[in-house]
Amino acid sequence: MQEPALYLITAAFSLIGLTVVSLVALRGWRDWIALKSREIEQHREDHPPSATSRIEVADLKERIRKLEAIAAGVEL
């Protein structure tokens, strides 16, 4: 009669352990994402976009607009 109780206790502690490990991993993941976000923001503050990069982005947007028009069958 002791074996079913032993199995239940073992399963319960295993589930609790898995839950704790999962929560710790999730907390670490969220902290790592927040760290990377802060690094990106710091980099943006230190290096604002240049005029060249803005022109390149505008050019890419124009190309995308043209490709979408071609895909839709619209004459430019």
N, CA, C, O and CB atoms as a CASP TS submission, in Angstrom:
PFRMAT TS
TARGET T0000
AUTHOR 0000-0000-0000
METHOD Language model
MODEL 1
PARENT N/A
ATOM      1  N   MET     1       0.824  -1.194   0.000  1.00  0.00           N
ATOM      2  CA  MET     1       0.000   0.000   0.000  1.00  0.00           C
ATOM      3  C   MET     1       0.866   1.255   0.000  1.00  0.00           C
ATOM      4  O   MET     1       0.370   2.345  -0.287  1.00  0.00           O
ATOM      5  CB  MET     1      -0.936   0.000   1.205  1.00  0.00           C
ATOM      6  N   GLN     2       2.125   1.120   0.311  1.00  0.00           N
ATOM      7  CA  GLN     2       3.007   2.285   0.372  1.00  0.00           C
ATOM      8  C   GLN     2       3.437   2.749  -1.024  1.00  0.00           C
ATOM      9  O   GLN     2       3.730   3.930  -1.211  1.00  0.00           O
ATOM     10  CB  GLN     2       4.239   1.963   1.215  1.00  0.00           C
ATOM     11  N   GLU     3       3.480   1.853  -1.992  1.00  0.00           N
ATOM     12  CA  GLU     3       4.007   2.203  -3.307  1.00  0.00           C
ATOM     13  C   GLU     3       3.200   3.275  -4.030  1.00  0.00           C
ATOM     14  O   GLU     3       3.817   4.191  -4.574  1.00  0.00           O
ATOM     15  CB  GLU     3       4.068   0.982  -4.157  1.00  0.00           C
ATOM     16  N   PRO     4       1.876   3.235  -4.079  1.00  0.00           N
ATOM     17  CA  PRO     4       1.147   4.299  -4.779  1.00  0.00           C
ATOM     18  C   PRO     4       1.400   5.677  -4.165  1.00  0.00           C
ATOM     19  O   PRO     4       1.518   6.667  -4.888  1.00  0.00           O
ATOM     20  CB  PRO     4      -0.346   4.000  -4.766  1.00  0.00           C
ATOM     21  N   ALA     5       1.481   5.742  -2.866  1.00  0.00           N
ATOM     22  CA  ALA     5       1.745   7.021  -2.215  1.00  0.00           C
ATOM     23  C   ALA     5       3.152   7.506  -2.565  1.00  0.00           C
ATOM     24  O   ALA     5       3.351   8.702  -2.781  1.00  0.00           O
ATOM     25  CB  ALA     5       1.580   6.897  -0.682  1.00  0.00           C
ATOM     26  N   LEU     6       4.106   6.621  -2.624  1.00  0.00           N
ATOM     27  CA  LEU     6       5.474   6.974  -2.983  1.00  0.00           C
ATOM     28  C   LEU     6       5.531   7.516  -4.408  1.00  0.00           C
ATOM     29  O   LEU     6       6.213   8.505  -4.676  1.00  0.00           O
ATOM     30  CB  LEU     6       6.400   5.758  -2.837  1.00  0.00           C
ATOM     31  N   TYR     7       4.819   6.870  -5.310  1.00  0.00           N
ATOM     32  CA  TYR     7       4.780   7.330  -6.696  1.00  0.00           C
ATOM     33  C   TYR     7       4.125   8.705  -6.807  1.00  0.00           C
ATOM     34  O   TYR     7       4.596   9.558  -7.560  1.00  0.00           O
ATOM     35  CB  TYR     7       4.033   6.321  -7.569  1.00  0.00           C
ATOM     36  N   LEU     8       3.068   8.919  -6.081  1.00  0.00           N
ATOM     37  CA  LEU     8       2.386  10.205  -6.110  1.00  0.00           C
ATOM     38  C   LEU     8       3.272  11.314  -5.541  1.00  0.00           C
ATOM     39  O   LEU     8       3.332  12.411  -6.095  1.00  0.00           O
ATOM     40  CB  LEU     8       1.074  10.126  -5.331  1.00  0.00           C
ATOM     41  N   ILE     9       3.945  11.031  -4.459  1.00  0.00           N
ATOM     42  CA  ILE     9       4.842  12.021  -3.852  1.00  0.00           C
ATOM     43  C   ILE     9       6.005  12.337  -4.794  1.00  0.00           C
ATOM     44  O   ILE     9       6.375  13.499  -4.962  1.00  0.00           O
ATOM     45  CB  ILE     9       5.378  11.510  -2.492  1.00  0.00           C
ATOM     46  N   THR    10       6.575  11.305  -5.401  1.00  0.00           N
ATOM     47  CA  THR    10       7.673  11.504  -6.344  1.00  0.00           C
ATOM     48  C   THR    10       7.208  12.330  -7.542  1.00  0.00           C
ATOM     49  O   THR    10       7.915  13.237  -7.981  1.00  0.00           O
ATOM     50  CB  THR    10       8.232  10.147  -6.813  1.00  0.00           C
ATOM     51  N   ALA    11       6.043  12.028  -8.065  1.00  0.00           N
ATOM     52  CA  ALA    11       5.510  12.783  -9.206  1.00  0.00           C
ATOM     53  C   ALA    11       5.232  14.230  -8.819  1.00  0.00           C
ATOM     54  O   ALA    11       5.508  15.141  -9.600  1.00  0.00           O
ATOM     55  CB  ALA    11       4.223  12.123  -9.736  1.00  0.00           C
ATOM     56  N   ALA    12       4.693  14.453  -7.632  1.00  0.00           N
ATOM     57  CA  ALA    12       4.387  15.812  -7.190  1.00  0.00           C
ATOM     58  C   ALA    12       5.668  16.630  -7.034  1.00  0.00           C
ATOM     59  O   ALA    12       5.726  17.774  -7.484  1.00  0.00           O
ATOM     60  CB  ALA    12       3.608  15.783  -5.863  1.00  0.00           C
ATOM     61  N   PHE    13       6.686  16.060  -6.405  1.00  0.00           N
ATOM     62  CA  PHE    13       7.945  16.782  -6.243  1.00  0.00           C
ATOM     63  C   PHE    13       8.636  17.009  -7.588  1.00  0.00           C
ATOM     64  O   PHE    13       9.268  18.046  -7.789  1.00  0.00           O
ATOM     65  CB  PHE    13       8.874  16.016  -5.299  1.00  0.00           C
ATOM     66  N   SER    14       8.523  16.064  -8.498  1.00  0.00           N
ATOM     67  CA  SER    14       9.095  16.246  -9.837  1.00  0.00           C
ATOM     68  C   SER    14       8.400  17.390 -10.560  1.00  0.00           C
ATOM     69  O   SER    14       9.057  18.206 -11.205  1.00  0.00           O
ATOM     70  CB  SER    14       8.980  14.947 -10.661  1.00  0.00           C
ATOM     71  N   LEU    15       7.083  17.455 -10.459  1.00  0.00           N
ATOM     72  CA  LEU    15       6.326  18.529 -11.086  1.00  0.00           C
ATOM     73  C   LEU    15       6.672  19.882 -10.465  1.00  0.00           C
ATOM     74  O   LEU    15       6.812  20.877 -11.177  1.00  0.00           O
ATOM     75  CB  LEU    15       4.826  18.261 -10.965  1.00  0.00           C
ATOM     76  N   ILE    16       6.809  19.918  -9.164  1.00  0.00           N
ATOM     77  CA  ILE    16       7.198  21.158  -8.491  1.00  0.00           C
ATOM     78  C   ILE    16       8.597  21.586  -8.937  1.00  0.00           C
ATOM     79  O   ILE    16       8.826  22.763  -9.214  1.00  0.00           O
ATOM     80  CB  ILE    16       7.153  20.980  -6.954  1.00  0.00           C
ATOM     81  N   GLY    17       9.520  20.648  -9.007  1.00  0.00           N
ATOM     82  CA  GLY    17      10.881  20.957  -9.455  1.00  0.00           C
ATOM     83  C   GLY    17      10.906  21.463 -10.881  1.00  0.00           C
ATOM     84  O   GLY    17      11.610  22.426 -11.185  1.00  0.00           O
ATOM     85  N   LEU    18      10.153  20.832 -11.755  1.00  0.00           N
ATOM     86  CA  LEU    18      10.081  21.267 -13.151  1.00  0.00           C
ATOM     87  C   LEU    18       9.482  22.666 -13.251  1.00  0.00           C
ATOM     88  O   LEU    18       9.930  23.477 -14.062  1.00  0.00           O
ATOM     89  CB  LEU    18       9.251  20.274 -13.983  1.00  0.00           C
ATOM     90  N   THR    19       8.483  22.949 -12.440  1.00  0.00           N
ATOM     91  CA  THR    19       7.862  24.272 -12.432  1.00  0.00           C
ATOM     92  C   THR    19       8.863  25.336 -11.982  1.00  0.00           C
ATOM     93  O   THR    19       8.951  26.407 -12.583  1.00  0.00           O
ATOM     94  CB  THR    19       6.625  24.280 -11.514  1.00  0.00           C
ATOM     95  N   VAL    20       9.603  25.044 -10.941  1.00  0.00           N
ATOM     96  CA  VAL    20      10.596  26.002 -10.430  1.00  0.00           C
ATOM     97  C   VAL    20      11.672  26.264 -11.480  1.00  0.00           C
ATOM     98  O   VAL    20      12.038  27.415 -11.719  1.00  0.00           O
ATOM     99  CB  VAL    20      11.243  25.477  -9.122  1.00  0.00           C
ATOM    100  N   VAL    21      12.177  25.212 -12.103  1.00  0.00           N
ATOM    101  CA  VAL    21      13.210  25.374 -13.130  1.00  0.00           C
ATOM    102  C   VAL    21      12.665  26.170 -14.312  1.00  0.00           C
ATOM    103  O   VAL    21      13.366  27.023 -14.855  1.00  0.00           O
ATOM    104  CB  VAL    21      13.725  23.998 -13.605  1.00  0.00           C
ATOM    105  N   SER    22      11.437  25.904 -14.712  1.00  0.00           N
ATOM    106  CA  SER    22      10.826  26.640 -15.825  1.00  0.00           C
ATOM    107  C   SER    22      10.659  28.114 -15.492  1.00  0.00           C
ATOM    108  O   SER    22      10.931  28.970 -16.334  1.00  0.00           O
ATOM    109  CB  SER    22       9.471  26.034 -16.183  1.00  0.00           C
ATOM    110  N   LEU    23      10.219  28.424 -14.284  1.00  0.00           N
ATOM    111  CA  LEU    23      10.044  29.815 -13.884  1.00  0.00           C
ATOM    112  C   LEU    23      11.375  30.563 -13.821  1.00  0.00           C
ATOM    113  O   LEU    23      11.456  31.726 -14.217  1.00  0.00           O
ATOM    114  CB  LEU    23       9.349  29.885 -12.535  1.00  0.00           C
ATOM    115  N   VAL    24      12.405  29.903 -13.330  1.00  0.00           N
ATOM    116  CA  VAL    24      13.731  30.520 -13.277  1.00  0.00           C
ATOM    117  C   VAL    24      14.256  30.766 -14.692  1.00  0.00           C
ATOM    118  O   VAL    24      14.831  31.820 -14.967  1.00  0.00           O
ATOM    119  CB  VAL    24      14.717  29.629 -12.483  1.00  0.00           C
ATOM    120  N   ALA    25      14.063  29.806 -15.583  1.00  0.00           N
ATOM    121  CA  ALA    25      14.507  29.974 -16.965  1.00  0.00           C
ATOM    122  C   ALA    25      13.735  31.107 -17.645  1.00  0.00           C
ATOM    123  O   ALA    25      14.319  31.890 -18.394  1.00  0.00           O
ATOM    124  CB  ALA    25      14.330  28.660 -17.751  1.00  0.00           C
ATOM    125  N   LEU    26      12.446  31.195 -17.391  1.00  0.00           N
ATOM    126  CA  LEU    26      11.636  32.269 -17.971  1.00  0.00           C
ATOM    127  C   LEU    26      12.094  33.629 -17.457  1.00  0.00           C
ATOM    128  O   LEU    26      12.183  34.585 -18.227  1.00  0.00           O
ATOM    129  CB  LEU    26      10.148  32.055 -17.649  1.00  0.00           C
ATOM    130  N   ARG    27      12.379  33.718 -16.184  1.00  0.00           N
ATOM    131  CA  ARG    27      12.873  34.983 -15.611  1.00  0.00           C
ATOM    132  C   ARG    27      14.208  35.380 -16.229  1.00  0.00           C
ATOM    133  O   ARG    27      14.431  36.549 -16.543  1.00  0.00           O
ATOM    134  CB  ARG    27      13.020  34.864 -14.081  1.00  0.00           C
ATOM    135  N   GLY    28      15.089  34.407 -16.401  1.00  0.00           N
ATOM    136  CA  GLY    28      16.372  34.670 -17.046  1.00  0.00           C
ATOM    137  C   GLY    28      16.206  35.127 -18.484  1.00  0.00           C
ATOM    138  O   GLY    28      16.901  36.039 -18.931  1.00  0.00           O
ATOM    139  N   TRP    29      15.295  34.502 -19.207  1.00  0.00           N
ATOM    140  CA  TRP    29      15.036  34.881 -20.592  1.00  0.00           C
ATOM    141  C   TRP    29      14.521  36.319 -20.669  1.00  0.00           C
ATOM    142  O   TRP    29      14.980  37.100 -21.503  1.00  0.00           O
ATOM    143  CB  TRP    29      14.025  33.916 -21.235  1.00  0.00           C
ATOM    144  N   ARG    30      13.575  36.664 -19.807  1.00  0.00           N
ATOM    145  CA  ARG    30      13.028  38.027 -19.812  1.00  0.00           C
ATOM    146  C   ARG    30      14.103  39.056 -19.451  1.00  0.00           C
ATOM    147  O   ARG    30      14.155  40.134 -20.044  1.00  0.00           O
ATOM    148  CB  ARG    30      11.847  38.133 -18.828  1.00  0.00           C
ATOM    149  N   ASP    31      14.953  38.726 -18.487  1.00  0.00           N
ATOM    150  CA  ASP    31      16.035  39.646 -18.111  1.00  0.00           C
ATOM    151  C   ASP    31      17.038  39.808 -19.251  1.00  0.00           C
ATOM    152  O   ASP    31      17.545  40.905 -19.482  1.00  0.00           O
ATOM    153  CB  ASP    31      16.753  39.142 -16.846  1.00  0.00           C
ATOM    154  N   TRP    32      17.323  38.717 -19.963  1.00  0.00           N
ATOM    155  CA  TRP    32      18.261  38.779 -21.079  1.00  0.00           C
ATOM    156  C   TRP    32      17.683  39.643 -22.199  1.00  0.00           C
ATOM    157  O   TRP    32      18.397  40.453 -22.789  1.00  0.00           O
ATOM    158  CB  TRP    32      18.584  37.360 -21.601  1.00  0.00           C
ATOM    159  N   ILE    33      16.388  39.472 -22.492  1.00  0.00           N
ATOM    160  CA  ILE    33      15.728  40.291 -23.519  1.00  0.00           C
ATOM    161  C   ILE    33      15.757  41.767 -23.107  1.00  0.00           C
ATOM    162  O   ILE    33      16.020  42.633 -23.941  1.00  0.00           O
ATOM    163  CB  ILE    33      14.259  39.816 -23.743  1.00  0.00           C
ATOM    164  N   ALA    34      15.493  42.056 -21.847  1.00  0.00           N
ATOM    165  CA  ALA    34      15.528  43.443 -21.368  1.00  0.00           C
ATOM    166  C   ALA    34      16.939  44.013 -21.499  1.00  0.00           C
ATOM    167  O   ALA    34      17.098  45.174 -21.874  1.00  0.00           O
ATOM    168  CB  ALA    34      15.049  43.526 -19.895  1.00  0.00           C
ATOM    169  N   LEU    35      17.952  43.226 -21.201  1.00  0.00           N
ATOM    170  CA  LEU    35      19.343  43.671 -21.340  1.00  0.00           C
ATOM    171  C   LEU    35      19.659  44.008 -22.790  1.00  0.00           C
ATOM    172  O   LEU    35      20.242  45.056 -23.073  1.00  0.00           O
ATOM    173  CB  LEU    35      20.311  42.590 -20.826  1.00  0.00           C
ATOM    174  N   LYS    36      19.283  43.136 -23.701  1.00  0.00           N
ATOM    175  CA  LYS    36      19.543  43.385 -25.117  1.00  0.00           C
ATOM    176  C   LYS    36      18.788  44.612 -25.595  1.00  0.00           C
ATOM    177  O   LYS    36      19.307  45.379 -26.406  1.00  0.00           O
ATOM    178  CB  LYS    36      19.156  42.167 -25.958  1.00  0.00           C
ATOM    179  N   SER    37      17.582  44.809 -25.111  1.00  0.00           N
ATOM    180  CA  SER    37      16.799  45.983 -25.482  1.00  0.00           C
ATOM    181  C   SER    37      17.491  47.258 -25.012  1.00  0.00           C
ATOM    182  O   SER    37      17.572  48.239 -25.752  1.00  0.00           O
ATOM    183  CB  SER    37      15.382  45.896 -24.891  1.00  0.00           C
ATOM    184  N   ARG    38      17.990  47.239 -23.779  1.00  0.00           N
ATOM    185  CA  ARG    38      18.725  48.404 -23.271  1.00  0.00           C
ATOM    186  C   ARG    38      20.000  48.656 -24.073  1.00  0.00           C
ATOM    187  O   ARG    38      20.357  49.808 -24.318  1.00  0.00           O
ATOM    188  CB  ARG    38      19.072  48.209 -21.790  1.00  0.00           C
ATOM    189  N   GLU    39      20.690  47.592 -24.484  1.00  0.00           N
ATOM    190  CA  GLU    39      21.895  47.749 -25.298  1.00  0.00           C
ATOM    191  C   GLU    39      21.563  48.387 -26.644  1.00  0.00           C
ATOM    192  O   GLU    39      22.300  49.251 -27.120  1.00  0.00           O
ATOM    193  CB  GLU    39      22.578  46.392 -25.510  1.00  0.00           C
ATOM    194  N   ILE    40      20.468  47.969 -27.253  1.00  0.00           N
ATOM    195  CA  ILE    40      20.065  48.538 -28.540  1.00  0.00           C
ATOM    196  C   ILE    40      19.706  50.003 -28.376  1.00  0.00           C
ATOM    197  O   ILE    40      20.104  50.836 -29.191  1.00  0.00           O
ATOM    198  CB  ILE    40      18.877  47.762 -29.133  1.00  0.00           C
ATOM    199  N   GLU    41      18.957  50.326 -27.328  1.00  0.00           N
ATOM    200  CA  GLU    41      18.601  51.724 -27.088  1.00  0.00           C
ATOM    201  C   GLU    41      19.832  52.585 -26.838  1.00  0.00           C
ATOM    202  O   GLU    41      19.907  53.715 -27.319  1.00  0.00           O
ATOM    203  CB  GLU    41      17.650  51.828 -25.905  1.00  0.00           C
ATOM    204  N   GLN    42      20.791  52.062 -26.093  1.00  0.00           N
ATOM    205  CA  GLN    42      22.029  52.793 -25.826  1.00  0.00           C
ATOM    206  C   GLN    42      22.792  53.032 -27.123  1.00  0.00           C
ATOM    207  O   GLN    42      23.338  54.114 -27.341  1.00  0.00           O
ATOM    208  CB  GLN    42      22.908  52.024 -24.822  1.00  0.00           C
ATOM    209  N   HIS    43      22.824  52.027 -27.971  1.00  0.00           N
ATOM    210  CA  HIS    43      23.520  52.163 -29.253  1.00  0.00           C
ATOM    211  C   HIS    43      22.829  53.219 -30.119  1.00  0.00           C
ATOM    212  O   HIS    43      23.496  54.003 -30.796  1.00  0.00           O
ATOM    213  CB  HIS    43      23.570  50.802 -29.995  1.00  0.00           C
ATOM    214  N   ARG    44      21.510  53.237 -30.098  1.00  0.00           N
ATOM    215  CA  ARG    44      20.770  54.226 -30.885  1.00  0.00           C
ATOM    216  C   ARG    44      21.043  55.640 -30.380  1.00  0.00           C
ATOM    217  O   ARG    44      21.147  56.575 -31.174  1.00  0.00           O
ATOM    218  CB  ARG    44      19.263  53.931 -30.839  1.00  0.00           C
ATOM    219  N   GLU    45      21.157  55.797 -29.080  1.00  0.00           N
ATOM    220  CA  GLU    45      21.424  57.119 -28.515  1.00  0.00           C
ATOM    221  C   GLU    45      22.840  57.584 -28.860  1.00  0.00           C
ATOM    222  O   GLU    45      23.067  58.767 -29.116  1.00  0.00           O
ATOM    223  CB  GLU    45      21.229  57.100 -26.989  1.00  0.00           C
ATOM    224  N   ASP    46      23.778  56.655 -28.865  1.00  0.00           N
ATOM    225  CA  ASP    46      25.167  56.999 -29.156  1.00  0.00           C
ATOM    226  C   ASP    46      25.405  57.266 -30.634  1.00  0.00           C
ATOM    227  O   ASP    46      26.255  58.083 -30.989  1.00  0.00           O
ATOM    228  CB  ASP    46      26.079  55.893 -28.691  1.00  0.00           C
ATOM    229  N   HIS    47      24.660  56.583 -31.498  1.00  0.00           N
ATOM    230  CA  HIS    47      24.857  56.685 -32.946  1.00  0.00           C
ATOM    231  C   HIS    47      23.516  56.944 -33.631  1.00  0.00           C
ATOM    232  O   HIS    47      22.848  56.000 -34.054  1.00  0.00           O
ATOM    233  CB  HIS    47      25.516  55.393 -33.508  1.00  0.00           C
ATOM    234  N   PRO    48      23.118  58.198 -33.745  1.00  0.00           N
ATOM    235  CA  PRO    48      21.852  58.484 -34.446  1.00  0.00           C
ATOM    236  C   PRO    48      21.982  58.134 -35.929  1.00  0.00           C
ATOM    237  O   PRO    48      23.088  58.140 -36.468  1.00  0.00           O
ATOM    238  CB  PRO    48      21.454  59.983 -34.279  1.00  0.00           C
ATOM    239  N   PRO    49      20.870  57.831 -36.589  1.00  0.00           N
ATOM    240  CA  PRO    49      20.951  57.451 -38.007  1.00  0.00           C
ATOM    241  C   PRO    49      21.496  58.591 -38.857  1.00  0.00           C
ATOM    242  O   PRO    49      21.141  59.754 -38.663  1.00  0.00           O
ATOM    243  CB  PRO    49      19.572  57.029 -38.527  1.00  0.00           C
ATOM    244  N   SER    50      22.351  58.243 -39.790  1.00  0.00           N
ATOM    245  CA  SER    50      22.958  59.249 -40.659  1.00  0.00           C
ATOM    246  C   SER    50      22.032  59.534 -41.844  1.00  0.00           C
ATOM    247  O   SER    50      21.061  58.816 -42.081  1.00  0.00           O
ATOM    248  CB  SER    50      24.354  58.779 -41.155  1.00  0.00           C
ATOM    249  N   ALA    51      22.354  60.578 -42.566  1.00  0.00           N
ATOM    250  CA  ALA    51      21.563  60.933 -43.743  1.00  0.00           C
ATOM    251  C   ALA    51      21.658  59.839 -44.802  1.00  0.00           C
ATOM    252  O   ALA    51      20.685  59.559 -45.503  1.00  0.00           O
ATOM    253  CB  ALA    51      22.032  62.281 -44.323  1.00  0.00           C
ATOM    254  N   THR    52      22.820  59.230 -44.915  1.00  0.00           N
ATOM    255  CA  THR    52      23.010  58.155 -45.898  1.00  0.00           C
ATOM    256  C   THR    52      22.090  56.980 -45.601  1.00  0.00           C
ATOM    257  O   THR    52      21.456  56.443 -46.509  1.00  0.00           O
ATOM    258  CB  THR    52      24.473  57.685 -45.910  1.00  0.00           C
ATOM    259  N   SER    53      22.013  56.582 -44.351  1.00  0.00           N
ATOM    260  CA  SER    53      21.159  55.450 -44.010  1.00  0.00           C
ATOM    261  C   SER    53      19.687  55.793 -44.213  1.00  0.00           C
ATOM    262  O   SER    53      18.901  54.927 -44.595  1.00  0.00           O
ATOM    263  CB  SER    53      21.405  55.014 -42.566  1.00  0.00           C
ATOM    264  N   ARG    54      19.306  57.037 -43.965  1.00  0.00           N
ATOM    265  CA  ARG    54      17.915  57.444 -44.203  1.00  0.00           C
ATOM    266  C   ARG    54      17.592  57.402 -45.690  1.00  0.00           C
ATOM    267  O   ARG    54      16.498  56.991 -46.077  1.00  0.00           O
ATOM    268  CB  ARG    54      17.658  58.859 -43.645  1.00  0.00           C
ATOM    269  N   ILE    55      18.535  57.824 -46.523  1.00  0.00           N
ATOM    270  CA  ILE    55      18.330  57.769 -47.969  1.00  0.00           C
ATOM    271  C   ILE    55      18.198  56.322 -48.429  1.00  0.00           C
ATOM    272  O   ILE    55      17.349  56.006 -49.262  1.00  0.00           O
ATOM    273  CB  ILE    55      19.490  58.463 -48.711  1.00  0.00           C
ATOM    274  N   GLU    56      19.040  55.440 -47.884  1.00  0.00           N
ATOM    275  CA  GLU    56      18.969  54.030 -48.246  1.00  0.00           C
ATOM    276  C   GLU    56      17.628  53.429 -47.847  1.00  0.00           C
ATOM    277  O   GLU    56      17.049  52.652 -48.606  1.00  0.00           O
ATOM    278  CB  GLU    56      20.108  53.254 -47.589  1.00  0.00           C
ATOM    279  N   VAL    57      17.137  53.774 -46.686  1.00  0.00           N
ATOM    280  CA  VAL    57      15.845  53.260 -46.237  1.00  0.00           C
ATOM    281  C   VAL    57      14.730  53.777 -47.138  1.00  0.00           C
ATOM    282  O   VAL    57      13.826  53.023 -47.501  1.00  0.00           O
ATOM    283  CB  VAL    57      15.578  53.661 -44.771  1.00  0.00           C
ATOM    284  N   ALA    58      14.787  55.047 -47.499  1.00  0.00           N
ATOM    285  CA  ALA    58      13.777  55.608 -48.398  1.00  0.00           C
ATOM    286  C   ALA    58      13.822  54.917 -49.752  1.00  0.00           C
ATOM    287  O   ALA    58      12.779  54.645 -50.347  1.00  0.00           O
ATOM    288  CB  ALA    58      13.983  57.121 -48.569  1.00  0.00           C
ATOM    289  N   ASP    59      15.029  54.629 -50.244  1.00  0.00           N
ATOM    290  CA  ASP    59      15.181  53.923 -51.520  1.00  0.00           C
ATOM    291  C   ASP    59      14.583  52.522 -51.440  1.00  0.00           C
ATOM    292  O   ASP    59      13.887  52.084 -52.356  1.00  0.00           O
ATOM    293  CB  ASP    59      16.665  53.842 -51.918  1.00  0.00           C
ATOM    294  N   LEU    60      14.857  51.826 -50.345  1.00  0.00           N
ATOM    295  CA  LEU    60      14.300  50.487 -50.178  1.00  0.00           C
ATOM    296  C   LEU    60      12.780  50.515 -50.098  1.00  0.00           C
ATOM    297  O   LEU    60      12.113  49.642 -50.653  1.00  0.00           O
ATOM    298  CB  LEU    60      14.871  49.832 -48.932  1.00  0.00           C
ATOM    299  N   LYS    61      12.231  51.505 -49.414  1.00  0.00           N
ATOM    300  CA  LYS    61      10.775  51.629 -49.341  1.00  0.00           C
ATOM    301  C   LYS    61      10.176  51.871 -50.722  1.00  0.00           C
ATOM    302  O   LYS    61       9.122  51.325 -51.047  1.00  0.00           O
ATOM    303  CB  LYS    61      10.381  52.766 -48.390  1.00  0.00           C
ATOM    304  N   GLU    62      10.842  52.684 -51.532  1.00  0.00           N
ATOM    305  CA  GLU    62      10.368  52.949 -52.890  1.00  0.00           C
ATOM    306  C   GLU    62      10.407  51.684 -53.737  1.00  0.00           C
ATOM    307  O   GLU    62       9.477  51.409 -54.496  1.00  0.00           O
ATOM    308  CB  GLU    62      11.208  54.049 -53.546  1.00  0.00           C
ATOM    309  N   ARG    63      11.478  50.920 -53.609  1.00  0.00           N
ATOM    310  CA  ARG    63      11.577  49.656 -54.345  1.00  0.00           C
ATOM    311  C   ARG    63      10.478  48.689 -53.928  1.00  0.00           C
ATOM    312  O   ARG    63       9.878  48.024 -54.773  1.00  0.00           O
ATOM    313  CB  ARG    63      12.949  49.012 -54.125  1.00  0.00           C
ATOM    314  N   ILE    64      10.213  48.611 -52.635  1.00  0.00           N
ATOM    315  CA  ILE    64       9.146  47.733 -52.147  1.00  0.00           C
ATOM    316  C   ILE    64       7.802  48.176 -52.698  1.00  0.00           C
ATOM    317  O   ILE    64       6.988  47.347 -53.102  1.00  0.00           O
ATOM    318  CB  ILE    64       9.112  47.720 -50.608  1.00  0.00           C
ATOM    319  N   ARG    65       7.567  49.490 -52.715  1.00  0.00           N
ATOM    320  CA  ARG    65       6.313  50.010 -53.254  1.00  0.00           C
ATOM    321  C   ARG    65       6.151  49.619 -54.720  1.00  0.00           C
ATOM    322  O   ARG    65       5.065  49.229 -55.147  1.00  0.00           O
ATOM    323  CB  ARG    65       6.254  51.538 -53.102  1.00  0.00           C
ATOM    324  N   LYS    66       7.237  49.725 -55.490  1.00  0.00           N
ATOM    325  CA  LYS    66       7.185  49.358 -56.903  1.00  0.00           C
ATOM    326  C   LYS    66       6.940  47.864 -57.084  1.00  0.00           C
ATOM    327  O   LYS    66       6.150  47.461 -57.937  1.00  0.00           O
ATOM    328  CB  LYS    66       8.481  49.761 -57.601  1.00  0.00           C
ATOM    329  N   LEU    67       7.612  47.048 -56.287  1.00  0.00           N
ATOM    330  CA  LEU    67       7.416  45.598 -56.379  1.00  0.00           C
ATOM    331  C   LEU    67       5.988  45.202 -56.001  1.00  0.00           C
ATOM    332  O   LEU    67       5.397  44.325 -56.631  1.00  0.00           O
ATOM    333  CB  LEU    67       8.417  44.870 -55.476  1.00  0.00           C
ATOM    334  N   GLU    68       5.442  45.845 -54.980  1.00  0.00           N
ATOM    335  CA  GLU    68       4.055  45.562 -54.602  1.00  0.00           C
ATOM    336  C   GLU    68       3.097  45.970 -55.713  1.00  0.00           C
ATOM    337  O   GLU    68       2.111  45.278 -55.967  1.00  0.00           O
ATOM    338  CB  GLU    68       3.692  46.289 -53.300  1.00  0.00           C
ATOM    339  N   ALA    69       3.381  47.089 -56.377  1.00  0.00           N
ATOM    340  CA  ALA    69       2.546  47.524 -57.497  1.00  0.00           C
ATOM    341  C   ALA    69       2.635  46.534 -58.647  1.00  0.00           C
ATOM    342  O   ALA    69       1.624  46.228 -59.280  1.00  0.00           O
ATOM    343  CB  ALA    69       2.961  48.923 -57.970  1.00  0.00           C
ATOM    344  N   ILE    70       3.819  46.036 -58.922  1.00  0.00           N
ATOM    345  CA  ILE    70       3.985  45.038 -59.984  1.00  0.00           C
ATOM    346  C   ILE    70       3.225  43.767 -59.629  1.00  0.00           C
ATOM    347  O   ILE    70       2.543  43.189 -60.476  1.00  0.00           O
ATOM    348  CB  ILE    70       5.484  44.722 -60.214  1.00  0.00           C
ATOM    349  N   ALA    71       3.343  43.332 -58.374  1.00  0.00           N
ATOM    350  CA  ALA    71       2.643  42.119 -57.927  1.00  0.00           C
ATOM    351  C   ALA    71       1.130  42.282 -58.008  1.00  0.00           C
ATOM    352  O   ALA    71       0.412  41.317 -58.273  1.00  0.00           O
ATOM    353  CB  ALA    71       3.049  41.769 -56.494  1.00  0.00           C
ATOM    354  N   ALA    72       0.646  43.499 -57.779  1.00  0.00           N
ATOM    355  CA  ALA    72      -0.791  43.745 -57.833  1.00  0.00           C
ATOM    356  C   ALA    72      -1.266  43.972 -59.265  1.00  0.00           C
ATOM    357  O   ALA    72      -2.469  44.031 -59.519  1.00  0.00           O
ATOM    358  CB  ALA    72      -1.154  44.946 -56.966  1.00  0.00           C
ATOM    359  N   GLY    73      -0.321  44.102 -60.209  1.00  0.00           N
ATOM    360  CA  GLY    73      -0.684  44.309 -61.600  1.00  0.00           C
ATOM    361  C   GLY    73      -1.023  45.750 -61.927  1.00  0.00           C
ATOM    362  O   GLY    73      -1.736  46.006 -62.897  1.00  0.00           O
ATOM    363  N   VAL    74      -0.532  46.695 -61.142  1.00  0.00           N
ATOM    364  CA  VAL    74      -0.797  48.107 -61.369  1.00  0.00           C
ATOM    365  C   VAL    74       0.320  48.700 -62.203  1.00  0.00           C
ATOM    366  O   VAL    74       1.498  48.465 -61.932  1.00  0.00           O
ATOM    367  CB  VAL    74      -0.943  48.865 -60.037  1.00  0.00           C
ATOM    368  N   GLU    75      -0.046  49.467 -63.215  1.00  0.00           N
ATOM    369  CA  GLU    75       0.955  50.145 -64.045  1.00  0.00           C
ATOM    370  C   GLU    75       1.452  51.390 -63.319  1.00  0.00           C
ATOM    371  O   GLU    75       0.654  52.155 -62.777  1.00  0.00           O
ATOM    372  CB  GLU    75       0.367  50.521 -65.438  1.00  0.00           C
ATOM    373  N   LEU    76       2.752  51.593 -63.307  1.00  0.00           N
ATOM    374  CA  LEU    76       3.309  52.786 -62.673  1.00  0.00           C
ATOM    375  C   LEU    76       3.454  53.907 -63.655  1.00  0.00           C
ATOM    376  O   LEU    76       3.910  54.991 -63.290  1.00  0.00           O
ATOM    377  CB  LEU    76       4.642  52.485 -62.046  1.00  0.00           C
TER
END
